[in-house]
Each structure stands twice: as structure tokens, then as C-alpha cells.
Amino acid sequence: MTHIATIRKNAREDLRVTLDEFRGHHLLNLRVWFYADDNEQRPGKQGVAVRLDLLPNLRASLFEAEELARKLGLLDNEEAS
């Protein structure tokens, strides 16, 4: 597993972005991690794993979603992209 980023979702959860391999397939993994009762972080069931060959399509779709959100006034232009 190669860690790329951790994005704070809320006080108890983070979204981790990693590159992983599963059964010989290289994947981009977006997984919600939570703080368990023992205060240790654990991966949750929420998330998605995408084959790396789909990454350009995912990136383009996320860019389009960001542009639309800005156009609709749902995201400030000053917010980090």
C-alpha cells in the first residue's frame, strides 16, 4: 500500500487515498477510516477501489464536478482544489 493523502471527513473519520494491489490488480483505493472505541484507526466498509486504467476518467469526472459546484455557487472559488 502506498499512502497518497488523508482527508479529514469529520471528527471521527478520515478519507484515505492509497495505491493498492489486490489479486494482481493495481487499484486506487478511497476508503473511510474511523476511530474505534480503543482510539485506534481502522478501515471501514465505506469506500471504493478503482482500477488504475480508469483513473483518467475518474479525474476528469471529479474536475467536472468541481467546476459545476463552483458554477452553482456550492463551492467558493477561494477553496483549495
Summary of the structure (lengths in Angstrom):
residues: 81
radius of gyration: 14.9
end to end distance: 24.6
largest distance: 43.0
contacts: 166
relative contact order: 0.14
helix: 25%
strand: 48%
